[in-house]
Amino acid sequence: MNLSRRKWSPVLFLRHLRTMPSVILKSKAGRAQVKSTEADAWGQVIYTWTLPPQLREKYGDVFTIYLGSRPTVILWGYEAMKEALVDQAEAFSGRGHIAIIDPVFQGTGVVFANGKSWKVLWRFSVTTMKDFGMGKRSIEERIKEEAQCLVEELQKSQGAYLDPHFLFNAITANIICSIVFGERFNYQDPRLLQLLHLLNEIFIILCSFYTQMFEIFPGILKHFPGAHTHLYSMIEEVKDFITENMERHQKMLDPSGPKDFIDSFLLHMDKERLDPESEFHQKNLVHTVLSLFFAGTETSSSTLCFGFLFLLKNPGVLEKVQAEIDRVIGAHRLPTLEDRAKMPYTDAVIHEIQRFSDLVPVGVPHSVIKDTHFRGYYLPKGITVYPVLSSALQDPRHFEKPNTFYPGHFLDAQGNFRKPEVFIPFSMGKRLCLGESLARSELFLFLTTLLQNFSLGSPKAPEDIDLMPRKNGLGRPPPLFQVRFLPRR
Ligand code: HEM
């Protein structure tokens, strides 16, 4: 990337933690005080938010970049991430800043809370999601039901080409809706359509270059209109939707039998209403539900989209998965989570879909909750830390063909499933993705149900299918594409 072509002139300081700032980068030609390869590298940091391996080679696995005036520690490679997030789990358990959304959450809700508030909300969310997965209709049952609704919807398409993004968003959003609101929506329901539209637009902005620019110039950009203004108004709309739902729940609350996540939270609010220190208040409720929608909808649906794209591009892999489905599950019963253990090839393909799609390349920022010594460096309390998950998922020491879609990465010589420890798309340590087990169940059940019922068709030849994500920022949304679902029987 040629920085001299850029009109604007961001200044980035890069320094090794133990030294004074050693590199100052400007975008105008001749002003960058670095070699051109480093300038290219920094171009990528600024524009695509990916950290090229040259930086690791030069500065090691732990180094600091300055986003505007804010020092930010980068952890590169599985070993550094594990030593920090797992071996010093408590110290690294803080949530770091994301400048563009900090004003929305203000440290509330399960994703952005810290300290006692995060612990209480995390414990509540995990147990409550489990409760509503273990009651009459388990999470597995809900996913299976949703998968059947999707099959029926796709049958109506009569083999026409369609963009699957909307339907994949709908099924993952419906799972969250059924856990938090106790209801799912028909795919034509205007409330669902509006919710999906908002979540998708929000996700795209959060993954965009604007979010990176906001990270570097928050103090300046917030005074001007821009994508953040649009973002905040859309988030308000989602919050209104959640609040209306919450108020409806309040009116019909039955203290003897909470029906869903919101009911349970409201009962806790009631129980602790005299405690001024309680974490169970309306803001935490709305922001926790909002967090579940943000964290649990586009992530799973984007992974599914990438999955179908990779399968269209690799028809040989698709054929093997369908052969395994036919052998283990057959045509006449629904796939179950128990089948997974008997389907090593399909399991390997799903893991490879997650590895290769690399959906959250630089992780979600952490912070250290106390002054911390790490690998001989001093990290002051509160400093932001990015665990670059991509550096593990693409590590050539652990994955033979890191830049190729290759399910063999997850199979041993006998064809048994194996999972290298560096497979960490859900991160590690105390802030590990709270929805990991839900997401893994969704990926397995949705994918196997669809492939059990349909053959896939693409308007493009495999070699012409483009895998380039639409954005490459905090997340990597898949490209738009067309696919058709043809009934297999
Ligand atoms: C393929 C799908 C998914 C991927 C790749 C993914 C990935 C991640 C990652 C990388 C993090 C950051 C962990 C860290 O801070 O180090 C995270 C956090 C989180 N995820 Fe997921 N996630 C997925 C699906 C879900 C689902 C379905 C839910 C729904 C409940 C969910 C809920 C959360 C929450 C609540 C957090 C914040 C945890 C905390 O701050 O303590 N995720 N996820």
Boltz pocket constraint, residues with backbone or C-beta under 6 A from the ligand:
constraints:
  - pocket:
      binder: B
      contacts: [[A, 95], [A, 110], [A, 111], [A, 112], [A, 122], [A, 291], [A, 292], [A, 295], [A, 296], [A, 297], [A, 299], [A, 300], [A, 303], [A, 359], [A, 360], [A, 363], [A, 364], [A, 365], [A, 366], [A, 424], [A, 425], [A, 426], [A, 427], [A, 428], [A, 430], [A, 431], [A, 432], [A, 433], [A, 434], [A, 435], [A, 436], [A, 438], [A, 439]]
      max_distance: 6.0
